[in-house]
Amino acid sequence: MPRPFSSPGLNTSSARPSASVAATRTLAVGCLLGLIGLGLAWELWLAPLRPGGSWLALKVLPLVVPLAGLLKWRLYTYRWLSLMIWLYFTEGVVRAWSDTLPLSRALAGIEIALCLLLFVACAWHVRLRLRAGRQMRAADPSTS
């Protein structure tokens, strides 16, 4: 039987997150799904490197891994995803700068924006959860 979720940033009496923590999670999950969809559409249909699609579409597979951790509110996933996302940001910058197709440059710009939003959402989520944890420890008289 799963135990009730009790983690910093969540109201343990009702197992519901605070509104700001839930908003950062929603933004992070939305950006991650957007990056997955963009990567697949870009490399298979919109502007693939080779006509008919490209094996470069496999670049989205590492993005699928953290999705479960985000959906399960795993703080560690938000931390390492905020570091991993810079690889995709770098790819977007390189392709925005060097690609000859205007559509591909536009897609790279979208990738850059999604990466930046995802980083902000993850960093903000971690900060809010850690702050809530400190407040919970400060309010608990049994820890002093």
C-alpha positions in Angstrom: 0.0 0.0 0.0 1.5 3.3 -0.9 2.3 5.6 1.9 0.9 9.2 1.9 3.2 11.7 0.3 5.0 13.8 2.8 7.7 16.0 1.4 8.9 19.6 1.9 6.6 22.0 0.1 3.6 19.8 0.5 0.8 20.2 3.0 1.1 16.9 4.9 -2.4 17.1 6.4 -4.0 16.9 3.0 -1.1 15.6 0.9 -1.6 18.5 -1.5 1.2 20.7 -2.7 1.2 24.4 -2.2 0.0 26.4 -5.2 3.5 27.6 -6.2 5.0 24.1 -5.9 2.2 22.7 -8.0 2.7 25.5 -10.6 6.4 24.8 -11.0 5.7 21.1 -11.4 3.1 21.8 -14.0 5.5 24.1 -15.9 8.4 21.6 -15.7 6.2 18.7 -16.9 4.7 20.9 -19.7 8.2 22.0 -20.9 9.6 18.5 -20.8 6.6 17.2 -22.8 7.1 20.1 -25.2 10.7 19.3 -25.7 9.9 15.6 -26.3 7.2 16.5 -28.9 9.4 19.2 -30.5 12.4 16.8 -30.8 10.3 14.1 -32.4 8.4 16.4 -34.8 11.6 18.3 -35.7 13.6 15.2 -36.6 10.9 13.1 -38.1 8.6 15.5 -40.0 9.2 19.2 -39.8 12.9 19.7 -40.7 14.9 16.4 -40.4 18.5 16.3 -41.3 17.8 13.7 -44.0 14.6 13.5 -46.1 12.2 11.0 -44.6 13.3 11.4 -41.0 16.5 11.2 -39.0 17.9 8.9 -36.4 18.6 12.1 -34.4 15.0 11.7 -33.2 16.4 9.3 -30.6 17.8 12.3 -28.8 14.5 12.6 -27.0 14.9 9.2 -25.2 16.9 10.7 -22.3 14.1 13.2 -21.8 11.6 10.4 -21.2 13.6 9.1 -18.2 12.9 12.1 -15.9 9.3 12.3 -16.7 8.3 9.7 -14.2 10.3 11.4 -11.4 8.7 14.7 -12.1 5.2 13.1 -12.0 6.1 11.4 -8.7 7.4 14.7 -7.1 11.0 13.4 -6.8 13.1 16.3 -5.7 16.3 14.6 -6.9 14.9 14.4 -10.4 14.3 18.1 -10.5 17.9 18.7 -9.5 19.6 16.5 -12.0 17.2 17.5 -14.8 18.1 21.1 -14.3 21.7 20.2 -15.1 20.9 17.7 -18.0 18.8 20.2 -19.8 21.8 22.4 -20.7 22.8 19.7 -23.2 19.6 20.4 -25.1 20.0 24.1 -24.7 23.5 23.8 -26.3 22.1 21.8 -29.2 19.5 24.5 -29.7 22.0 27.3 -29.7 24.3 25.4 -32.1 21.5 24.6 -34.5 20.0 28.1 -34.3 23.4 29.5 -35.2 24.5 27.0 -37.9 21.4 25.6 -39.6 20.6 26.8 -43.0 16.9 26.2 -43.0 14.8 29.0 -41.5 12.3 26.5 -40.1 15.0 24.6 -38.4 16.4 27.8 -36.9 12.9 28.7 -35.6 12.6 25.2 -34.1 15.9 25.7 -32.4 14.7 28.9 -30.9 11.7 27.1 -29.5 14.0 24.5 -28.1 16.1 27.2 -26.4 13.0 28.8 -24.9 11.7 25.5 -23.6 15.0 24.6 -22.1 15.3 27.9 -20.3 11.7 27.6 -19.0 12.4 24.1 -17.8 15.5 25.1 -16.0 13.7 28.0 -14.3 10.8 25.7 -13.3 13.1 23.0 -11.9 15.3 25.5 -10.0 12.3 27.3 -8.6 10.6 24.0 -7.6 13.7 22.8 -5.7 14.1 26.2 -4.0 10.4 26.2 -2.9 10.6 22.6 -1.6 13.8 23.2 0.3 12.5 26.4 1.8 9.3 24.6 2.9 11.4 21.9 4.5 13.4 24.4 6.5 10.2 26.0 7.7 8.8 22.6 8.7 11.9 21.8 10.7 11.9 25.3 12.4 8.2 24.9 13.3 8.7 21.3 14.7 9.7 21.6 18.4 10.9 17.9 18.5 13.9 18.7 16.3 15.5 21.3 18.6 
